[in-house]
Amino acid sequence: MKRKVLLIYTGGTIGMEKDYETGSLRAFNFSHIFDRMPEMNLIECEITVHPFRKPLDSSDMGPKEWKKIATYIGKNYENFDGFLILHGTDTMSYTASALSFMLKNLRKPVILTGSQLPIGDLRTDAKENLLTSLYYASLYENDEAVIQEVTIYFEYKLLRGNRTLKYSAEYFDAYQSPNYPILGQSGVHLNIEKDFLLRPSRDADFNVDTHLSQDVLFWRIFPGMHLEHFAEIPSMKVLILQVFGSGTIFNTTKTEQILQLLRERGTEIVVVSQCVSGGVSFGKYTNSNVFTKVGAISGHDMTAECAITKAMHLLENPSYEGSFAENFNKSLCGEVSLEHH
């Protein structure tokens, strides 16, 4: 029995072709992808293509599009064995993170991929990314999907989606998962690291929760910054601060006053690190104590992309019991390592 994969094309470089008269890139009709890539017909799975009516550059992808993708997967969940989303590379980590929170108790693969060069380009990375993603999206053992989470496949590596970040605009190997091992690697064989895969709890049913609040602000702290600016911003529901090292900020009375003021106004403060690898650990240095004092929330080793989308999903979400802080402190779908802290 052939596995069925739903391929959702949202836009991005992968679906571009060069207009040789102007030299610039334009989107081609993705419904014709099988003519462009006849090798897709050789894969042992049945592929249904669903292109966005208007392909989007990934810088135009946001909550509205994330909800659209999540809802579409929800509607088609029973009819397909796996889902492949073709996406521009710039914001793919945001989309992957958001989907990981919206698609609850997933038991089927949802894989995002794209490419650094257009599919029509002679040296393109698009074909390998697309073909191997299709393999992973249709990979089953004993009638159970091997991958049961949202992942990104790029340049021979399968990564947990909400652990990724795009670190290169130039190399084919554009994504990293600095705080979590890779889930699989494609070489002569398709390898899967089974110990690192996510498994939903047995008694919970798959469902889609498209709640996303946009009342979230992200700010990178830098030496010499005037924190007073925060006091001038009208009510923020969540402020994510990207601070130094393992969670430090300038140790001044002013810092504490401003942060306290925000907390009194009802702003939740989440703290993540500017370091790509490792994470926030309150109390490790004196200069992180102010966060404990004002009741800020540690983002531990979450990526910025993940902390942002998790905050958007949890903020004022009626389907969660308990406070924002309690829920943010949990690992909802493998997005954070809590046991090391």
C-alpha positions in Angstrom: 0.0 0.0 0.0 1.4 3.3 -1.0 1.6 6.0 1.6 -0.1 9.3 0.8 1.7 12.5 1.3 0.1 16.0 1.1 2.6 18.5 -0.3 1.7 22.1 0.6 3.6 24.7 -1.4 3.6 28.1 0.3 6.2 29.8 -1.8 9.9 30.5 -1.4 13.0 30.1 -3.5 12.3 26.4 -4.1 9.4 27.2 -6.4 11.1 29.9 -8.4 12.5 30.0 -11.9 14.7 32.5 -13.5 13.2 35.0 -15.9 16.1 35.0 -18.3 15.0 38.3 -19.9 15.0 40.3 -16.6 17.4 38.0 -14.7 15.2 38.1 -11.6 13.3 35.2 -10.0 9.6 34.5 -10.4 7.3 31.8 -9.1 6.4 29.0 -11.5 3.1 27.1 -11.4 3.8 24.5 -8.7 1.0 22.3 -9.9 3.4 21.4 -12.8 6.1 20.2 -10.4 5.9 16.6 -11.7 6.9 17.8 -15.2 9.7 19.8 -13.7 10.9 16.9 -11.5 9.9 13.6 -13.1 11.9 11.7 -10.5 9.1 12.5 -8.0 7.1 9.8 -9.8 9.6 7.2 -8.8 9.1 7.6 -5.1 7.0 4.9 -3.4 4.3 7.3 -2.3 1.3 9.0 -3.7 1.7 12.8 -3.7 -1.1 15.3 -3.7 0.1 18.9 -4.4 -1.7 21.8 -2.7 -0.1 25.2 -3.7 -1.1 28.5 -2.0 -3.1 30.5 -4.5 -0.5 33.2 -4.2 3.0 32.0 -3.4 4.5 34.0 -0.6 8.0 35.1 0.1 8.8 33.7 3.5 9.2 37.2 4.9 5.5 37.6 4.3 4.6 34.5 6.3 3.1 35.1 9.7 0.3 34.0 12.1 -2.4 34.2 9.5 -0.5 31.8 7.2 0.5 29.5 10.1 -3.1 29.2 11.1 -4.0 28.5 7.5 -1.4 25.7 7.2 -2.4 24.2 10.6 -6.1 24.2 9.7 -5.4 22.6 6.4 -3.4 19.8 7.9 -6.2 19.4 10.5 -8.8 19.0 7.8 -6.7 16.5 5.8 -5.2 14.7 8.7 -7.1 11.5 8.3 -6.7 11.3 4.5 -2.9 11.4 4.5 0.0 9.6 6.1 2.5 12.5 6.0 2.7 16.2 5.3 5.4 18.2 3.5 5.5 22.0 3.5 7.6 23.8 1.0 8.6 27.1 2.5 11.0 30.0 2.0 14.1 29.6 4.2 14.2 33.0 6.0 11.3 32.4 8.4 11.0 28.6 8.2 12.1 28.1 11.8 9.3 30.4 13.0 6.7 28.5 11.0 8.0 25.1 12.2 8.0 26.3 15.8 4.5 27.8 15.6 3.1 24.6 14.0 4.7 22.4 16.7 2.5 24.2 19.3 -0.6 24.3 17.1 -0.6 20.7 16.0 -1.2 18.9 19.2 -0.4 15.2 19.8 0.7 14.7 16.2 1.2 11.1 15.2 2.3 11.8 11.6 5.3 13.5 10.1 5.0 17.2 9.2 8.2 18.2 7.4 9.2 21.6 6.2 11.9 22.1 3.6 12.9 24.6 1.0 16.1 25.5 -0.9 18.8 28.1 -1.2 18.7 27.9 -5.0 15.7 27.7 -7.3 14.6 24.3 -8.5 15.4 25.2 -12.1 19.0 26.2 -11.2 21.7 23.8 -12.4 23.3 23.6 -9.0 20.1 23.6 -7.0 19.8 22.0 -3.6 16.0 21.9 -4.1 15.8 18.4 -5.6 17.6 16.6 -2.9 15.8 18.5 -0.1 12.4 17.7 -1.7 13.0 14.1 -2.6 14.5 13.1 0.8 11.7 15.0 2.6 9.2 12.9 0.7 10.9 9.8 1.9 10.9 10.9 5.5 7.2 12.1 5.2 6.2 8.6 4.1 8.4 6.6 6.4 6.4 4.0 8.4 7.3 1.0 10.5 4.7 -1.6 11.5 2.0 0.8 10.4 3.2 3.6 12.6 4.8 6.8 11.5 8.5 6.9 12.4 8.4 10.7 12.7 5.5 12.1 14.8 6.5 15.7 15.1 7.1 18.9 13.1 10.6 18.8 11.6 12.8 20.7 9.1 14.8 18.7 6.6 17.6 20.5 4.9 20.9 19.6 3.4 21.0 15.9 4.5 19.8 16.6 8.1 16.5 16.1 9.8 16.0 18.5 12.7 13.3 19.1 15.3 11.5 22.1 14.0 11.1 24.1 17.2 14.8 23.7 17.9 16.1 25.1 14.7 17.5 28.4 13.5 18.7 29.6 10.1 22.3 30.5 10.5 23.5 31.0 7.0 22.1 32.9 4.1 24.8 31.6 1.9 25.5 28.0 2.5 23.3 25.0 1.5 23.7 23.8 5.0 21.6 26.7 6.3 20.0 25.3 9.5 21.3 24.4 12.9 19.7 22.8 16.0 22.3 23.9 18.5 20.6 22.6 21.7 19.2 19.3 20.5 20.7 16.4 18.5 19.8 15.9 14.9 16.9 13.4 14.4 18.2 11.9 11.2 20.8 12.1 8.5 20.6 11.2 4.9 23.7 9.5 3.5 23.9 6.2 1.6 21.2 5.1 4.0 18.4 7.2 5.6 19.3 7.2 9.2 17.0 8.0 12.1 18.0 8.5 15.7 15.0 6.9 17.3 16.1 7.9 20.9 15.7 11.5 20.1 12.3 11.4 18.4 9.2 12.9 20.1 6.3 10.6 21.0 2.9 12.1 22.0 1.2 10.7 25.1 -0.8 7.6 24.1 -4.1 8.8 25.6 -4.4 12.1 23.8 -6.1 12.7 20.5 -4.7 14.8 17.7 -6.2 18.2 17.5 -5.4 21.7 16.1 -5.2 24.8 18.4 -4.7 27.8 16.2 -4.6 30.3 19.0 -1.9 32.9 18.4 -1.8 36.3 20.1 0.4 39.0 18.5 0.8 41.0 21.8 4.4 39.8 22.1 7.5 42.0 21.8 11.1 40.8 21.4 14.1 42.9 22.4 17.8 42.3 22.3 19.6 43.9 25.2 23.0 45.6 24.4 25.6 47.3 26.5 24.7 50.9 27.1 21.0 50.5 26.2 18.5 52.8 27.9 15.9 50.6 29.5 13.8 53.6 30.1 12.4 53.1 26.6 10.4 50.2 27.9 8.5 52.4 30.3 7.3 54.5 27.3 5.9 51.5 25.3 2.1 51.1 26.0 1.0 47.9 27.6 2.9 44.9 26.3 1.4 41.6 27.3 4.7 39.7 26.9 8.2 41.1 26.6 10.9 38.6 25.5 14.3 39.9 26.4 17.4 38.4 24.7 20.1 39.0 27.2 23.8 38.2 27.6 25.3 34.7 28.2 23.5 32.5 30.6 21.0 35.2 31.5 22.7 38.4 32.7 21.8 42.1 32.4 23.4 45.3 33.8 23.2 45.2 37.6 21.7 48.6 38.3 18.9 49.9 40.5 17.4 51.4 37.3 17.2 47.9 35.7 15.3 46.6 38.6 13.0 49.6 38.7 12.1 49.4 35.1 11.5 45.6 35.1 9.4 45.9 38.2 7.4 48.7 36.6 6.6 46.4 33.6 5.6 43.6 35.9 3.3 45.8 37.9 1.7 46.8 34.6 1.0 43.1 34.0 3.7 42.4 31.4 5.1 38.9 31.4 8.9 38.9 31.0 10.6 36.0 29.3 14.4 35.8 29.2 16.4 34.0 26.4 20.1 34.0 25.6 21.9 35.8 22.8 24.2 32.7 22.7 23.2 30.3 20.0 24.2 27.3 22.0 23.4 26.7 25.7 20.7 28.6 27.6 19.6 30.8 30.4 20.2 29.7 34.0 19.0 32.2 36.6 21.2 32.5 39.7 24.4 31.3 38.0 25.7 34.9 38.1 24.6 37.8 40.4 23.6 39.8 37.3 20.8 37.4 36.6 19.2 37.7 40.1 17.1 40.7 39.1 15.1 38.4 36.9 14.2 36.0 39.8 13.4 39.1 41.9 10.9 40.5 39.5 9.4 37.1 38.6 10.7 36.8 35.0 10.4 33.5 33.2 13.5 31.6 32.0 13.4 30.5 28.4 16.2 28.0 29.3 17.7 26.8 26.0 14.9 27.7 23.7 15.7 29.5 20.4 14.4 33.0 20.0 12.0 31.8 17.2 10.6 29.2 19.5 10.2 31.5 22.6 8.4 34.0 20.4 5.9 31.5 18.9 5.4 29.7 22.2 4.5 33.0 23.9 2.1 33.9 21.0 0.4 30.5 21.4 0.1 30.6 25.2 -0.9 34.2 25.7 -4.5 34.3 26.8 -5.1 30.9 25.3 -8.3 29.5 26.8 -7.4 25.9 26.2 -4.6 25.9 28.8 -5.2 25.6 32.5 -2.9 27.5 34.8 -0.9 30.7 34.4 1.1 31.8 31.4 4.3 31.3 33.4 3.4 27.8 34.5 2.7 26.7 30.9 5.7 28.5 29.5 7.9 26.6 32.0 6.7 23.3 30.6 8.1 21.4 27.7 5.0 21.2 25.5 6.5 19.4 22.5 10.2 18.9 23.0 11.1 22.6 22.5 13.1 23.0 25.6 15.5 20.9 27.8 14.4 21.3 31.4 16.3 18.4 33.0 19.6 20.2 32.9 18.5 23.2 34.9 
